[in-house]
Amino acid sequence: MRIFLVLFCLAIANAQVKFDSVVLSGLEARAIGPAVMSGRVTAIEAQANDPRIVWVGAASGGVWKSTNAGTSFKPVFDKYVQSIGAIAIDPKQADTVWVGTGESNVRNSVSIGAGLYKTTDGGQTWALVGLEKVERISKIVIDPKNPEVVYVACPGALWSQSSERGLYKTTDGGKSWEKILYVDENTGCADVAIDPQEPNVVYASMWQFRRKGWFFTSGGPGSGLYKSTDGGKSWKKLTAGLPEGELGRIAIAVAPSRPSTVYANVEARQTALYRSDDMGENWKRVNSSLNVMARPFYFSFLAVDPKDHRKVYKLGLTLGVSRDGGESFFNIAGETHTDHHALWIDPNNTSFMYLGTDGGVYKSYDGGQTWSMLRNLPVSQFYRVWYDLATPYNVYGGLQDNGTWTGPSRSFGGIKNKEWKNVGYGDGFYSFPDPTDPDIVYSEYQGGRLLRYHRATGEIKHISPATKINEPKLRFNWNTPFQPSRSSPGTIYLGSQYLFASTDKGESWVRLSPDLTTNDPEKQRQEESGGLTIDNSAAENHCTIYAISDSPKDPQVIWTGSDDGLVQITRDGGKTWQNVTANIPGLEQNSWVSSIEASSHDPATAYVTFDRHTFGDMKPYVYRTTDYGKTWQSIVTDDIKGFAHVIREDLVNPELLFLGTELGLYVSIDGGTSWARFTSKFPEMVPVRDLAIHPREHDLIIATHGRGIYIVDDISVLRQLKGITEKSLHIFSSRPSIVQLPVFEQEFPGSDEFVGATLPEMAYITYYLRERHLMGEFKVEILDSEGKVVSTLPGSKRKGINRVGWPMRLKPPRVAQARSSSLEGGLVFGPTVAEGLYTVRITRASEVAEGVIELVPDSKLPHSASDRKLRHETVMQLYELQGKLAYIADAVELARKQAEDRSQKLTTELKKRAESLVGRLDQLHKSLVATKEGLITGEERLRERIITLYQSVMSYGGRPSSSQLEQLDTLQKEVVAARAEFGQLLRSIEEMNSALRAKKIEPIEVLTEEAWLQQQQ
């Protein structure tokens, strides 16, 4: 048995370590937000008997739960697909909640779902309960009398035919499902509603729709409105009073207070709101105002006031309300973000409601007359991300329907909403600062509309190139590539069907290419797009350049990729071009080129991702060439899930690659041979649309389409990972750590806003363990240049990469005890250690590894090395001075208490001597520390003056003032004098002790400094 165990342990030790999420788990992403503009919200449900408990589903940002009416939210769905279509709460068991994935507001950028989920413990755990292949779910309705009966409306696949669509029903809480209404593989169920009093009465709308990369069709012969009176066993198509001809999307709402009244917003050649007062048998057209007619494929939500059957809400560009059964509407919520998708009305207090928009969640207490935004949902949908070289650097990016923003990568106390600045509008995409003029920020919104923003004045200049006479109209993708050159600072590139360049900040443009697309006229009918309702927002613009990348190694090499599937390269700065698409193996024609990455190491190497989800193909396609496109190699493995959006090659190690897909972030350390999903403090299946690597900080900046911006700090560890995974223990080298000073701001913001995670005031030690450490000693020590242990840290023991933070500070100072604590807040901080090199030593049982960590000054601060050195020396003198005073004060007080106790046991002359000693000790103690009771007494003694000076000198990074240095000298002399006075008292104590021993009374024990120090450990 013993031999078997030995062999088994050796087999484990020698087994090759698989590169996976576990290995990466010690590297954590931090969410920096923002939430100031939030993002598209698709579903809201609150608990009827306690509306403080509210659930929010985001378009691609997962599920969030609040237990305090939205003051704060917690994400509860991070391990699953983040695209949410519907939420329903069990009316009899509030901890049971159903979530349907796959948004049904089927705009061009909509994400995909992966089925229906259910929790029975309030969101702590989830179970997949079916419908995995329906792709998107629009509504979940629970029978109020029997919660085991649930109806689920599934519009189904957006980009392809599929029989996995229709209306589904379960009668056993999701254990089994029956498709109870189905038309054909092009038509799905858009909405379902039941009669709350007679739940066997069911209404369902069927919708025929299809989107392509270049066209959208809403409506067709499959669409219609249906009714069942037997729980879906049989159906009747409703037509009386409804429009003739083909229909599109239909929204349904049954009035809870009078279920015979039913409303339907019907997309047709003339979209309108219809009302039935006889349970759907006959319909009357009641309204066709703008908000009723606007974009019915995108705005398909009706709600009836739970207590008033004539009060109906129509969500659209804004929130419309009717008090006369839909005959007339007036708009409310004008101060909220436009584009409304979800509304919950409190059934017990209909003046209270939650509203979901393209810009987050709002709540109202007065029936929608006024609204407050819940500024704590970081569900912004970024498309692109960039950075600058400020300290700390800022990130830039464009968001779906929320413009373009810039914010800091870190900030003391966390990154607040107010620190994000708007620098562009519309649907934001590319944004970046001018590399030669920090006052200028470029941005772009849908359809190639370019902006140049001037920070100092707030001015915006439109700089898009114009179509020239007798030339074809410029075709710009909805998400037009617009970016700085990686090899020629001051040059910016733009793609239409042509590649443009500007060297004068967009004042003029030079065309560098012919048409680099297929120029297929069948894919250029955008003015006809929409189906029954024409909808041409530039979202379907096609036959355009979508990706541009110039080589950092050779400015003459530029790559382009188009949305209709062409990869082109020039090696002479645009004079000639070569179409290399046919050289790519295993790729169907017209595959959308979602990104191109010219290598930072080799001008002949490039990476390309293709996205075929607009053809119904959700697989990833990623290729690499090392010979300017003559040959290509697929670098996709089975570990990658979701269609590919972006690939980035590391700036230092060409084998380190990062891939963003619709279902997460992936990392390869071997040039794409193997991939691992990144999941550490990161939503596992969030869409990742863009990636950037900061050249100075070595941070990976992640643009998610649904959860804002994330940063993985200092990825240099990943550059070193290949080749050391078989080691038992390894310490990675890391970037220098900045010795920072806290910056404090007097504000009291409350807890109702999201605060982005900042980079803590720490130096990080990163190391690798081949196996999790289970037994024996494990510690991380920091040693100074003399080999003295400065700090000992409890190290993480997980398998793979581990990262532990060192605060770069000594322990808080030892401070004399006092009755007032008003000055002690700042004493929780010890002084920062000196700049320079430190040794990291990790002890793992009998194994020891050593590394080096470097601490450097904050480059933002203007102080010279000599001033910083003097400041550090002064802080350390005050730090040590507090310890010296603390010993004296504690020893004096202990002696005083003993002398007072002994005096109670004495009489006559000896008692007077003891009382005199007590008085002298008490007088000395009161001169050393504040002794009055109370929080703020105004009493200042030697202790308080040292503390004040310590805090003052420590809060500034440069040279102490002359006054402060004079104060230090004075305080040092006073502590010396106090020590001398205590020395004199010690002689009196010894004399008293002789008399006490003569009377066989326990003498006064004097606390030595050595004993006191031991007590402080």
N, C-alpha and C positions, 0 to 999 in steps of 0.2 A: 504493500500500500504506500509506504514511504517513497519507494522508487517511482511509483506511478505519479505521486504528487510532484516530485522533483522534475520528472520528464514533462508533466503537464505545465508546470511553471516555466520551464525552458521553452516549451512550444509557444506559450503566450509571449514571452520576451522576444522570441525570434520571429514572430508573425509580422508580416508587413502591415504597417499602419495604413488604413484606408483614409484617404483625404475626403472628409465629409463635414457636415455641419457641426459635429461634435468637436472636431479639431479646431474649428473657427470660433467656438462658443465664447472664448475669453475676450474676443474683440467685440465690443458693443457699439451699436449705433446710438446716436442721441438725436431725438426729435427736436428740431429748433423751431418748428411751426411753419408758417404763422397761422393765427386764428383770427386776425383782425378782419379778414375778408371771408374766412371760412370757405365753404364749397357747396356743391350741389347736394341737397338732401332729398331723398326719394320717398321716405316712409317715416311716419311718426305715430306712435301709439303710447298712450298713458293709461295708468291704472284708474278705472272708473271711480273706485272708492277711495283712492289716494293719488290724486294727480301730481303729487310731488315725484312719484315714480314714473319716469318717462323714458321710452326707448326711441332711439333715433337710428335710422338706416341711411347711409350715405351712398352716393352713386358709385363710388369706388373707394370708400373710406371705412367700410365695415360697420359694425353695430356698436352703439354707445349707450350707456345707461346712466341715468341720474336718479338719485334718491332725494334730491333737495330742490326740485322744480327747475333744474337747469343751472343752479349756481355752480355746480361742478359736474363733470362727466368722466366716466371711466370706459375705456374700450374693452369689450367683452367677447370679441370674435376674431382675435388676431391670428389664429391658426388656420383660418379658412379664407375662401375667396371673399374679396372685399366689396364686390359689386352686389348691392342689396336692392331687391325689387319690392319686397313687401314684408311687413311685420304684423303679427296678430297675437293678442294676449288672451289666454283662456279666461272666459268670463267667470268661471267658478274656482279656478286655481291660478292665482296671479303669478306664481313662480313658473308656471308653464307658458312658454313663449315660443312661437313659430317664426322662423325667418326663411323667406324665400330669396335665393340669390339670383342675380342676373337682372340688371336694371331694364325696365321696359320703356323708358323714355329714349327711343331708339335714334338718337342723333348719331352722327358719323363717328364720334369718338367713344361711344358707349362700350363698356367692358362686358364680360361674359360671366355667367353663373355656373354653379356646379351642383345644383339640387336644392332640396328642402331640408332644413335643420330644425331641431327641437331641443329645448332645454326644459328641465323640470325642477331646476334648482336656482332659478333667477339669473342664469347666464354664467354660472361657474363652470359647467360642463355642457357640451353639445353633442348631439347624435345626428348623423345623417339618416333621414327617414325616407329617402327615395327621390324620384324625379331627377336623377343625376344628369340625364341627357336632354332635358327640355331647354337648356341654355338660359332662359329668362322667365321669371315669374312676376306677374303684375299685381295679383291680389290673393289674399288668404282670408277666407270667411269661416268662422267657427259657429256651429249651431248653438244658439244660446241656451237651449234646453238639454242638449246632449253634446258636450265638448269632444266626445270621441268622433263626432261627425265633422269633417272639415272639407271645404271646397277650395281648390287651388286653380286659379286662372293662369294658364301658361301660353303666352304669345308664341314662344318657341324660337327657333333659330332665325336670326336676322338676315344672314348673308347667304343662306342656302335653303333648299327644300329639306323638309324633315317631317316624318310622321310623329315625332315626339313632341306633340303640341296639342292644345285643346284644354277642355275643362276636366279636372281630375277630382275624385272624391274618395275619402277614406271613411269607414265606419268603425274602425278599431284603433283610432289614435295614431295612424300612420304606419301600422304594421303591414298593411296591404293597400293597394290603390286600384281604382277602376277609372278608366277614361270614359266619362259619361256623355261628352259632347265633342264631336270631331267632324270637320268638314273635309279638309284635304291637306296635303303636305305643304301648302302655301298659306294656310289660314290657321291662325291660333286664336286663343281666347284672351281678349283684352281686359275684360272686367266681369265680375260676378257679384251679385247682391242677393240677399234673401230677405224674406218678410220676417221681421223680428217676432211677430205674433204667431205666424204660421210658417215655420222654417222649412216646410216642404215646398213652399212656393219659392222658386229660384229663378233669377233673371241672369242671363249671360249674353255678352256681346262677342261675336266672332269677327276677326279682323284679318283681311288679306293684305300682306305687305311684303316688301322685299327691298333691301338696300344693296347697292353695289358700290364699288369704290368711286364711281363716276355718276351714279344716278340713284334716286330714291323713288319708290312707288308706294303710296299709301292708298289702299282701296282696291276693290275688285269684286267680281261676282260672288266670292266666298264670304264676304262680310255680311253681317246681319245681326238682328236682335232676337233673342229666343227667351221662352218662358217654359218652366216646368212646374207642375202642381203636385208631383209625386217624388220630389227629392232627386230629380234627374233621370228617372227611369224612362220618361218620354218627354218630348219637347215639341213646342209649337213656335213657328216663326212668326214674329209680330210685324205686321205691315200696316195696319189701319191707321192712316194719318201720318205715317212716316214717309220720307221722301222716296220717290221712285228712282230706279236706276241703281247704278253701283254706289255702294256705301264704303266708308272708310272706318276709322276708329270711333268707337262709341263708348262714352262714359255713362255709368248708371248710378243712381242713388235712390233709395227707398226712404220715405219720410218715416222716422221712428215713431212719431206721435200719431200718424195716420197712414198706415202702410198702403192704403189704396192709392195714395199719391206717389207716383214714381216719376223721376226726372231722367232724361237721357240727352246728352250732348252728342249730336250725330254729325259726323263728317260726311259731307256729300258735295255735290257741285255747288250747293249753297248751304254751307254748314250752319246749323242752328241748334238752339235748345228746344227740346220738346217736353211736354208734360202730359202725363196720363193721370186721370182721377178715378179710373176703374181697373186698377191693378194691371195696367199695360194693354188692355184690350183695345183701347182707342187712344190716339195721341193728338195733341194740338201743338202746332209750332207757336212758341211764345216769345222767342228773342233771337236776334242775329246781330247783336252789337259786336264791336271790335274784339272785346276780350273773350266773347263766346266763340267767335270764328277763328281767332288767332292760333295758328300752328296746332291743329287738333291732334296730330301724331305725337306732339311733345307735351302738350298740356291736356291731360285727360283725367281730370279729377273733379268730381262734384261732391258736395257735402250739404246735408239738410240739417238745420237746427234741430237738436233732439226734442225740443219742446214746442216748436212752431213749424208746421208742415209747409207753410207758405214762405218761410225764410230759407233761402237756398244760396249757397256760396259756389261760385265758379272760379277755379284757379286758372290763371293764364299769365299773360305778361305782368299782370298785377292781380290783386284779389278783388273780385266783384261780388257784391251781395245784393240780393233781391228780397224785398219784404212782401211782394205781391205774387208769389208763385212763379217767378221768373219773367213776368211781363216787362219789368224794367230793372235795370241794374245801376248801381253807382259804385265807383271804385273806392276802396279803403286800402290802408296799408301803403300809402304812397311814399312813405319815408323808408320803407323796407327795400331790400334788394329786389330787382325785377326777376321774373320767371319763377312762378310758384308751382310747387308740385305736391305738397302734402299739408294736410290740415287736420288737427284733432280738436274737437270741441268737448268740453267737460259736460257730460250729460246731466250732472246735478247743478251746475252753475254755468250756463251757456255763455256768460260773459268772459269766461276764461278759456283761452285757446292757445295752441302751439301751431306755428306756421313754418313749413319747410320751403326754402327757396334755393336758387342757384348760389346764393351767398350765405347759406347757413340757416340757423333756427332763430325764430323770434317768438316772444310770448306776449299776450295781451290780457289785461284784466278788465277791460271795458268794452268787450264785444268787437274789438278790432279798430277802435278809434285811435288808440295809441299803442305803440309796440316798443319793446326793449329787445335788443339783440343779445343772444347768448354767445359771449365772446370767448368761448373756451372749447370750441370744436375745431381742432386742427385737421380739417378734411379737405384742404385746398388741393386742387388738381393741377399740378405743374406739368408743363410740356418740356421745358428746356431749363437748363441751369448753367450759370457761369459764375465768375469770381473776379475780384480785383486783388491788388497787392498791398492794400492798406494793412495796418496793424491795429486790431485784428482785422482780418480780411472780411469783406462783405460778399454775400451771395446775391445773385440776380436771377430772376426767372419770370416767365410768363405763365398765366393760369387760365384755365377754362372759365370764360365769362367773368373774370375778375381782374383783368388788366395785368400790369407788370409791376413787380415790386423788388425792392432791395432791402436787405437787413443784415445785421452783424452775425458773424459765425460764432461769436461768444460775447458775453456781457456779464459783468458782476451781478450776482443775484439772479441770473437767468435772463433770457431774451424776451422782452415784453412786447406786447402788441404795438405800443407806441414807438418802438424802435424800428418798425418796418415802414418804409416810405414808398409811396406810389410814384412810379416814373413812366407810366404808360397806361393805355386803356384798351377797351374791347376785349376780345379773346386774346390773351397775351401768349406769345411764343418766345422767340429768341430775344435775349436782352444781354447787353454787355457794356462795360465802360470803355471809353476811348483810351487806348494805351498811351497816348501822348498828351491827353488833356483830361484830368480827373473831374473837371466840371461837367463833362459830357457823358450822357448815358444814351445808348441806342436801344430801341425796342421796335417790335413789329407786332401788328395784330392782323386778324384774318384777311387772307387774300393779298398778301404782299404790301400792306400799308406800313411804310417805314416812318419812324419818328426819331428825332434827335432832341433829347431833353437836356436843358441847361439848368443845372442845380441852383446856381447863384440867383437866377431870375425867375425860375419856374417856367420859362418859355419852352414851347414845343414847336419844332419845325418839321414839316412833312418833306421827306427827301426821296420818295419813291421815283424811279425812272418812269418816263412816259413813253407811250407808243409813238413811234415816229411816222410821219406821213408815208403812205404807200407801203407800210410794213404791217405784218400780221399783229393782231392784238396781243399784248403781253399776257401770258397765262401764268398766274401765280397760284400755287397750292394754298389751301386753307392754312396750312402750317408751313409757311415759306421758309426755306433755309436762308438765313441772314446772319453772318458771323465774321469775326475777325480772322485775318490770315494768321496761320501758325508760324509762318516763316518770314513774313514781311510786315513788321509793325507799321501801322498806319494804313494798311490796305484792308478793305472790307469786301466781302463777297456776298452776292445775292443771286438766287436762282429763279428764273421763270421757266420758259422753255429754253432760254439761253442762260449762259453764265455771265454775270456782270461783275465788274470790279470798280471800286472807287478809292482814290487816294487823297481826296479832299473833303472827307467827312460827309460824303453823300451829296455834295453840291453838284457833282457831275458823275456820270457813269460811262464806263467803256465796256462794250460787248466783247467777250472773249471767246465766243463759240457760235457755231450754227445751232439750229434746233437739235437738242440732245435727247429728244423724246420720240415716240413713234408717231406723234402728230395724228393720231387716229380720230377722224371726224365723228365716228360713232360714239366716242367717249368725250365729246365736247358739246353736249346738249344740255348744259346746266340750266339754261333758262326754261327748260321744259320739266326739270326735276321736281318731284313732289307728289305726283299722282293727282288725286282729286284736288289737293291744295298745293298750288305752286309754292315751292320753298327753295329759294336760291340765295343762300347766305355765304357763298364761296366754299361751303363744306364739300361740295361735289366737284370742285374744279379738278381737272385731270389732265394727263399728258403734260406734266410739269416736272421740273427738277425738285427732288425732295431732300437730297443729301449732297453735301459738298465737303471735301477734305483735301487740303493742300499738304504736301509733305514738308515737315520741319527740317528734313535733311537736304531737300532740293526744291527751291521755290518754283522751279519750272514744272514740277510734277503736281498736277491737280486731278482729283477724281470727282466725278459726279454720278449720282444715281437718281433715277426717275421713278415716279409712282406707277408708271406703266412698264417697268421692268428692265430698263437699260442701264448698264454700268459702262461708263466711258472714262477714258484717261487721255490727258495731254502730257507730253514730256518736254514741251517747248513753250510753256506759258500760255497756251491757247491757240497757237498758230495752226496746229493740226490735232485732230482727235481720233481716237480709235475705240470702236465699240467692241468690248471684250465679253459681252454677255454670253455669247454662244460657247465660250470656253468653260462655263461653269457647269459641272456635271450634276445630274439628278435634280434639275430645277426646271419647273414648267415656265412657259413664256408668260410675260406680263406680271411677274411676281414683283410686288411693291418693294423697292429698295428703301428700307427703313433707316439704315445708317451706313456710313462708310468711315473707316478709321485708317488714315495713312499712318504707317508706323513712325514712331519717334526715333527709331534706331536704324532703319534700312529703307532707302527710297524705293526699292523694288517691292517692298512688302506692304500689304494693305489687308484690311478685314472688312467684310460686308455682311450685314444682316438683311434678310428678306422676310417680308410679312405677307402671308397669303390668307389671313383670316377674312379678308373681304371676298374670298372665293369659298368660304366655309371650311378652310383648311387651317386648323389651329396649331399645327406643328411648328417648331422653331427651325429656321434655316440660317446657318452661320458658316461663312467660308473665309479662307485665307489664301492669298497669293503671295509668292515670294519672287515672282519674275514679271512684275508689271502687268499681271493679268493674263499671261499666256496660259497658265495652268492654275487650277484652284483645288483646294482640299476642304472638305467638310470637317468642321470641328465640333459637330453636335454629338452628344452622347444621350443615353436614355435618362440620365439624371436631370436633364433640362426639361422643364415644363412651361408651356405657354409660348405663344408666338413672340418672336424676338423684336425688340424695339431699338436696342443700342448696344454696341460693343466698344470698349475702351481698352487700349493697351497701356500698361504702366509706363511712366516716363523714364524709369531707371532699369527695370528688369523686363525684357521683352517677352518672357515666358509667363508673366503675371498678367492675366486678363480678367476683365469684369464684364458681365453680360446682364443687361436688364431685359426682362420679358414681361408679358402681361400677368405673369404669375410669380414674380419675385426677382431677387437678385442672386446671381451666381458668380463664383470665383473659380479661376483655374490658376494653378501655380506651375503647370507644365505645358503651357502653350496651347491648351485646349484639348489635351489628351483625356483629362478627367476634370469634372466640375463638381463643386459643392454648393448647395444652397446656403445663403447667408440668412440666419434667423435670429441672431442675438439682439434682443430688444428692438426687433424689427418685424413688422407684420409679414408673415411668411409668404403670403400670396398677393401682396399689393402690386399693382402695375408700376413698373419702373420705366419711365420714359426717357430719362437722360442721366448721364453720369459725367462728372468732371473730377480731375485730380489736381489738387493745388500744388504748384511746382515748388513752393517754399515750405509749406507746412506738411506736405505729403498726406493730406487728408483726402479721403474719397467723399465727394459730395453727391448725394443721391436725390434726384428729382422724382418723387412718386406722384402718380396721378390719382390722388385720393387721400394721402396722409402727409402732404407738405414735404418739406426738405429734411433729410437726415444727413448726418455726418458721421463717418467712421474716422476717428482721429488717428493719425500717424500709422499709415499702412506699410511703413518701411519694414515692419515685422514680416509681412507677407512676401516681401522681396527676398527674405532670407530663409523662408520656410522649406523650400525644396532642398533636399539633401540632409536635413537635420531631423526629419520625422522619425528616424529609427533610433535617435539618441534617447537615453533615459531622461536626461535633464539638460536643458540648454537655456542660457540667458541671451536674449536678442539685444543687439545694439539698437539705439533709438535716437530720435532727434533730440537736440538740447531742450531742456525744460526751462521755462521763463520764471524767474523769481518775481512774482507780482505782489503788488500791494492792493488790499481791498479798497474799492471805491464805494462810498456810502452815499445814498440819496435819501433825503427825508420825504418819504411818501408812505401812504397807508392805503394800498390799492384794494384791500379785501381779497376774496378768494374766488371771484367770479370771472376771471380772465385766465386764459391759457398762458403759461410762461414756458418758453422753450428751454430745453436743457442746455446749460452752458458747459464749457470746459472747466472742470473744477480747478481750484488753486492747488495743483498737485503735480509732482513729477511721477511719470508712470514707469514701472518696471515690468517688462513683458518677458515671459519665459515659457518654455514648452516642457510638458510632461508626457512621455510616451504612454504612461498608464496613470490612472487616478491613484493618488497617494492615500493609502488606507491606514497604515500602521507606522509607528515610530515618529521621531522628532521631525518637525517641518517648520522652518522659520526663514524669514527674509530680513537680513540686516543691512544697514547702511553705515559705512565706515568713512571717516574723513581721511585726509591725506596723511595723517599720523597713525592711521590704523585704529583709531578709537571708534567704538560703536556709537553712532549718533542716534539711531532709531532702530527699533525692532518692530517688524510688521507681521501681522497674521496673514500668511500667504494663502492664496486660493490653491486648491489641490485637485482641480478637475483635470481630466484627460485633455490633451491638446494645448492650445494657446491659453495662457493665463495672464491677466494684467492686474497689478495691484498698485494703488496710488500711495505716494508718500507726500504728506503735506508740506515738506521742505521747511518744517518748523521744529524747534525744540518744544519740549513740554511747557505748559503754562508756568509762569513764575511761581515760586513759593512765596506766599504773601502772609503777612501777619494777620491773625484773626482780629476782627473788629465787630462792633455791634451794628454799625451802619454798612450796608452793602451797595450804596448808591454808585460807587465808582468801579465796581468789580466786573461790569459787563465786558469791558475790553480785556480783562485778564484771562479770558478763556483762550486767548491767542498767545502762544509763545513766540519768540522772535524768529524771523526767517533765518535760515542758516546762511553762511557765506557763499558767494558765488565760487564756482570752480568744479573740479572733478571729484567724484565720490566713488567708492567701490561698493558694488552690490554683491552680497554674499548670501547664497541660498544653501541651506543645510537640509538635506533630505535623508534622514537616518544617518548612514555612514557616508553618504555621497555629498560632496560640496562642489558648487559651481560659483564662479565669480565673473562679474561684468563691471562695466563702467557706466556711470550716468553723469552728465554734465549739466550744471546749472548756470544759466546766463542771465544778464540783466534784461529788463524790459526795454526794448529799443524805443518805445514811445517816450520814455522819460529822458530828459536832457542832461541828467547829472553825470559828472565825470567819475571816473573810477576812484579817484582820491576822495571825492565827496561821499561816494557810496561807502567807501571803506571806513571813513570817519563816522558816518551814520551808524554803520553796523557795530563798530567798536563802542559807540555811545550807548546804543540799545543794550548791548551785552553788559556794559558796566551797570546800567540801571537794572537789568535783569538780575545780575548777581547781587546788587545792592539790596534789592527787595528780599532776597534770601537771607542776607546777613541781618537785616532788620527783623525779619520774621523770627529768626532764632532768638535774637535778643528779647523781642517782645514776648514770645512764647515762654522763654525761660523766666523772665521777670514775672509774668502773670502766674506761672506755676509756683514760683517761690512765694509770691504774695499770698496766694490761696493757702499754702502750707503754713506760712507765718501767722495768718489770721486764725487758722485752725489751732495752732499751738497756743496762741494767746488765750484761747478760751479755757485752756487747761492750766494756766498759770495764775499766780496771785502776786500782790505787792509789787516790789520794784522790778522784778523780772518781767512781769506782765506789761508794765509801762515800756520797758525796753522792746518787747515784742511788738507792742502796738506802734511804737515809733518806727520800727523796721517796716511794719505793714504800710505805714503812711509814706515812707520814703519810696518803697517799691511801687506803691500805687501812683505816687506823683510821677515817677519815671515812666511808668506804663502809659499814663494819660498824656505824657508828652510825645509818646511814640505813635499811638494809634487813637482814632476817634472812639470814644466810649459811650457817647450819649445814645439812648435808645431812639429808634426811628429810621425811616428810609432816607429822608433828606433833612439832615440836621444842620448843614452848613458848617459843621465842625471839621477843621482841617488840621492834621498833625503831620508828623514826619512821614508816616506811612502814606497818607493821602497825597502829600506833595510829590513823593517819589512815583506813585501810581500815575498821577496826572502827567508828570514829565515823561514817564515811560510811554504812555499812550500817545502823547503829542509827538515825540521824536519818531516813534514807530510808524505813525500814520503818514509820514512824508519820506519820499525815497532819496532825498538829497541831503546836503550838509545841514546839520543842526544850526540854529541861529546862535549868535554869540551869547545872547541871554540864556538860552538853554544850556550851553556849555558852562556858563557861570553858575547856573542853578545846580548842575550836576556837581560841580566842585563844592558848592556850599553843602549840598545834601550828603556828599561823601564825608565831609568834615563833621557834619552833625551825627552821622552814624558812628564815626570813630569816637566822637565825644560820648555818645550814648553807651558805646561798648566800654569806654573808660569808666563812666559812672557806674555801670553795672559791675565792673571789676572792683570798684570801691565798696559797693554793696555786698559783694561776695565776702569781703573781709568781715563785715558786720554779721553776715549770715554765719560765718564760721565761728565767730565769737558767741553768737546765740546758740549754735549747735553744741558748743562746749558746755554751756549752762544747761541745755536741755538734756544732754547725756548724763550730767551729774544728777539730775532729777529723774533719770531713767524714762525720759520722754523721747519719743522717736524724733530724730533730728530732721531738719529741712533738707530735702534732697534737691540738689542743684542739677538741672538738666544740662548735660554736656552737649557741645555742638555735634559730636560724633553720634551720640544717642539720638539727638533730634533728627539728624540726616537719615538715620535708619528708619525712624518713624515716618518719614516723608516718602519712603520708597513705595 
